[in-house]
Amino acid sequence: TGKRKAGQIIQPKVKRGKLSTAQVKRGILSNLPPEVAARGEAPQPSMDRRDGAGNRGRSYARGNARGRGWRGRCEDRGRPSTQPPPSTASAAAVIPSDAPPVVGTCPDMCPATERAQRERLRDLAVFERVCSDPMRTSRSLAVKKFCRTISSTGIQASDIRPLPVLRETMDYLWHLLNSSEYPFEIVHDFIFDRTRSVRQDLSIQNLVNDQAIGIYEDVIKFHILSHQRLARSCQDSDASSLCYLNTEQMMKCLLSLFDMYHTIHKINSQSNKEAEYYSFFVLLHMGCKIPKMANSLSFWYSQLPASIVRSKEMIFARTILRCYHLGNFKRFFCMIADEATELQLCLVEPFLNEVSPEESLFFPICIDFWARFIYAAFISNF
């Protein structure tokens, strides 16, 4: 009562009134939660948007999940939400670390269900087609594709290949690497995807033993050979992107392989190729196009076993890297000619193109070495 003074704002009172039976029958409470509708109470929204209790009415009107869930995350901005929104909960399911490993039972390089689906969708690579028919494949041609997201509840043992089948698959992919019927970029793209699928099946089954390590070492060999071949055609933008992705996967494979080495050390087992594969990680730090992590290498060296650090492969890699950064290219080329292994040579070759013309005067020192390790002769060993 009384007149309102100038500038004075009268706040409306918040009321909770009883609704009549007729209003309930007309469906006014159809958007309210059942427990609220049963009481016949309808909360009235407050005019103050900062009042959480008043906003609860709007949340109910929009739906309980949408109103409370999303509004709660806005109010708690900067703090991790205790429960993710339902729309993102299954975007990229991750297999729980404490879940028992799956034991694969798939007898073929590609599960029968995937073969049938890809035949129906015409999703067959040129290497998988029977008589070049995009709708026909066979057990001896189809190879399981890499899947980016796998639900932990959707894994079937019949879709996972056991270790002997994975070894057979890797041998088949090595055979395709010699193919001259198609450009190397097409061959690389197919093997690149299928080796990721091989690694995925190994990871799902949590396989860490000498056979699994051998498969990982072969996958890295493929990436090293591709590193050499793709670098020769890096003038093309597509080849340049393939070279980058190949190097990225090679680094991931190496880090996974080092974890496997560490695991088998606990049971007094060791691969006779460890020193060479550790040296690959060092050599990949050479060159401006490769992500540089030189600052972390000193700490990384300190974590390695003394036998690895003192091995001739690691001493070679560390010396080559030091000479490259210091510009001592005479010793750089001489060491490559005298000490590099076949795979180390394939890994280093792309970086030789980055040497300036003045520095490349030392390159003739390596002519005899290059002649002994031409690519075709190296490939024939597999």
N, C-alpha and C positions, 0 to 999 in steps of 0.2 A: 504494500500500500504506500501511498505517498508518491510524490513526483521524483523522477530519476534525475540526479545531478548530471551536469555536463561532463562527458568523458567516462561516466561510470558504466561498467559492463555488468549486466545481471546474468549470472550463470544459471542455466536451467537446472532444476533438481533432478537427480537420478531416482527414478521410481521403478519398483518391481511390482507390477499389478497382476492380479489374478485374471486369467482369460476365461471367458464364458465357454460353456459346452458347445454352443453354436459356432463360436470362432474356431474351436478345435476341429469341429466337423467340416468347416469350410476349408481346412487344410493350411491354416496360417502357420502351424508348427511343422509343416512338412520338411522344412530345411533344418530343423533343430535336431540335436541328438536325442535318442529315445528316452534317456533318463530325464532330460529337461521337458520333453513333450509330455511325459507321464505325469510330472508334477503340475503341468499347466502353467508354468512360469515362463515369461519371456523377458530376458534382460534387456534393458534399454541402453543404447550406446551413449557414452559420455561425449560431450563436445570437446573435451581435452584429449588430443591425440596421443599425449604422453602417458595417459592412464591405461595401463595394460588390461585392467579389469573391464574398462569400458569397451576396448577394442575387441574383447572376446565375442561380443555379439556379431560384429562384422565378420569375424573369422568363421563363426558358425554359419552365417548366411552364405559364405563362399564355399563352404565345405570344411569339415574339421581338419582333414589332412593338409589341405592347401593353406588354410588360414593360419593354423598354429605352427605348422612346420616351417614354412618359408618365412613367416614373420619372426619366429624365434631366431632364425639364422641372421636376420637383419639386426636384431637387437644385440646378438652376441658376435657382431662383426669383429674379426681379429682373433677370435678364439675358435679352435677346431670344434666342429659340430660332433656331438656324440652319436648321431645317427644320420647317415647320408640320405639324400632324397631318393625315393624309390626309383626314379627315372635313371639314376646313375649307378644304382647298386649292382646291376648286372651288365654294365658296359664292358668291362674287361675282367672277367672272373679270374681269380688266382687260386691255384691249387694250394690248400693249406699245407704248411711244412710238416705238421704233425700227422697228416693223413697217411695211411699205409700206402706204400708204392704199388702201382698197378703192375701186374705181370702180364705182358702182352701175349696174345695167342694168334695174331694174324699171320697166316702162313705165306702171304704174298707181299710183294713190294708195295702194293696198293690194296686197301680193303675192298671187298666186293661191293659194299654199299656205295663207297665213293666212286668206284668205276662206273656203276650203273647210273649214278647221278650225273657224273660228268659226261657220259655218253648222251644222256638225255638233254643236257644243257649245251652240248657241242663245246665242252671245255677241255679239249684234249690238245696237248702240245704236239708239234709235228713229229716228235720222236715216239709218241705214244699211239699213233694212228695205224690201223691195219689197212694197208693198200691206200694210204693217204685219205681215208674216209674219216671226216671229223666226228662221226657218230659211232665209230667202232674202235675198240681197243682190245687188249688181251692181258692175261696175267703176266706174261713175259715182257710187256712193253710199258704198262702203266706204272707210274711211281707216285706215291702219296704226296700230295701238296702240303705246303706249310700253312698252318692255320694260326692267325694272329691272336684270336681269343678262344680259350678253351674253358668251358665250365667244369668245375670239379665234380659236379653231379652228372655231367653228360659224357664222361669218359667211359668207353666200353673196352674191355680187354680185347675183344675181337677186332677193334680198330687200331690197336697198338702192336707194332712189330717187335718180336723178341730179338735178342742180340744176334743170333745166327742170321736172321733175315735182314737185319740192319747191315751186317757185314756183307751179305750178298748184294744188297742194294748199293752199298758204297763201291763194290767192285764193278757193278754194272755202270754206275755213273762215271767211273774212271775210264771204262771202255768207250763211253760216248765222248770223252774229252779228246779222243783222237780223231773224231769225225771231221772230215773235210768237205762234206756234202753241203753244209750250211756255214754262214759266216760265224766267226768266233763269238760275236756278241750274242747271237741266238743260242749257241751252245752254252755260253757262260750263264745266260739268264735262266736257262732250264736247270742246270746243275746247281746254280746259286740257290734257287728256291728249294730244290729237293734235298740238298744237304742241310738246310735249315730244318726241314722236316725230320731228317735223321737225328739231328741234335735234339729236337723237341721230344722225340720218342725216347731217347736216352734219358733226358731230364725227367720225364714223367715217371719212368721206371726207377729213377734214382740209381742208375747203373754206373758204378765207379770200379773198374778193374782193368786189367791189362788189355783186354779186347776192346773195351770202350775207349780207352786212351788211344789205342791204335787207330780207331775210327776218327777220333778228333784230330790226330796227327795227319791223317790223310785229307781231312777237310781243310786243314791249314795249308797243306801242300797245294791243293787246288787253288786256294786264294792267292798263294804266292805266285804260281804260274800265271794266274789271271792278272795279277799285279804287273807282271812283266809284259804280257800280251796287250792288255788294255792301254798301258802307258805308251805303247808304240803308235796308237791311234787316238791319242788324247786331243788332237786338234779338233776332232768332232765333239760337239757339246754333249751328245748322248753318251759317247765313250767316256768323256770326262766325268759325268755323273756316275756312270757305272764304276769307274775307277775309285771314286770317293766312297761309294757304298761298299765296294769290295774291301777296301782298306778298313772301313769301320767294322765290318763283320769279322775281318781277320783279327783285329785287336780284341774283339769280344771273345772269339774262339780261343785266343792265346790266354786270356785271363781265366777263362773256364778251365782250360787245360792245366794251368798252374795250380788251380784249386784241386784238381784231380791228382796232380803229382803230390801235393801236400797230403792228401788223404791216404794215398797208398804208402807214403813214407811211414805212416803210423803202424803199418803191418810189416815193416822192414822190406818193402818192395820198392823197385825203382825202374824207370824206363831208361834204356841205354841211349835215348835220343834227347834227354832232358837238356843237356848243355846247349845243343844246337838250337832247340826251340826257345830257350831263354834268350839266346843271342838274337833271334828274330825280333823280339820285342825291343831290344836296344837299337837295332838297325832301322826300325820303323820311325825312330825319332830323327832320322836324317832327312833333310829336305824341307823347304818352306811350305809345301802343300800338305804336309802331314801335321796333325795337331801336335804341338811341341809340349812335352812334359819333362824337359831336362831338369827342372828344379826338383822334381820328385824322384829322379833316377838315383841320386846318391842315397836317399833313404831306402829306396827299393833294393839297391845292392846290399845294404846292410841286413836285409831280411832274408837273403838267399843263403843256402848252405855254402860252406867254405869250398866244398869240392866243385860246386858250380861256378863260383866266382873265379877260382883258379884254373878252370878248364881252358883249353886253347881256343875253343869256340867263343867263349865270353871275352877272353883277352883280345881276340881279334876284333870282335864287335865294338868293344870299348875304345880300342885304339883307332879303329876306322872312324868312329863317331868324333873322336877328339881331333883327328887330322882334318876331317871335313870342316869342322867349325873353326879350326885355327888356320885353314887355308894351306896346309902342308900337303899339296896334292901329289908331289913326287912320291912321298912315302905312302900316300893314300892308294895310288895306282899300283905301286910295287907290292903292297900287302895283298891287294885284291888278286894280283897275278900269282902270288906265291901261296896264299893260305885260304882263300875263299872256297867254301864248298859249293856244290851245284845250286842248292837252294839259296844260299847266301848271295850268290852271284845274281840269281833271278830277282832277288829282293833289292839289291843295290843298283842294278842296271838302270831303272827309271831315274834315279838321282844323278846318274852320270850326265844326263842331258842338261842338267842345271849348271854344269860347270862352265865357266866363261871360256872364250876362245884361247886366251893366253894360258889358262890353266890346263886346257885340253892338249897342250903340246906334249904332256907326259903320257897321253893316252896310247901311243904306239908301243909302249912298254908291255901293254896287255894283249897285243895282237895274237900271240901264240896261245895265250890262255883262252881267249874268246873262241879261237878255232877249235879247241878241244872240247868246248862245252856249248856247242850250238844247240838250239832249242829242240830240233828234231831228234838228235841223239839222246838228249835227256829224257824226252817223252817216251822213247822206246823202252826205257827201263821199267815202265809200269805196265 
